[in-house]
Amino acid sequence: MAPRQELLNLVSPEVVEIALSRLDVGISTSVPGGWQVAWPILGDLSMRLSQTGNVSELAFDSHGALKYAPELLMSFAWLYTNALLRECRQVEPSLPRLSRYF
């Protein structure tokens, strides 16, 4: 997630809200100093990504996360975070391209 950290710091709550509505998945909320997104991934698994100041936090619900291998959870984290960042760039073209960091 390290290369994505810098990009997450640049995204505003307004851009996240528009990006999620365009992705048609997830719920965005503003939190003091940042934003938070919750995604229902599987019937028994959800993920939350929050950005407050320069701190990003990624968490899975404790009930669903116990059922799945860490590799699968990390794949979901990578997939959903990348989708969010790519869509945010579509909303706000001044954001750097994700591919610039790889």
Protein Blocks (a to p, Z undefined) as FASTA:
>chain_A
ZZmmmmmmmpcfklmmmmmmmnopajddddehiacddddfbfmbccddddehjaccdddd
fklmmmpcfklmmmmmmmmmmmmmmmmmmmmmmbccfklmZZ
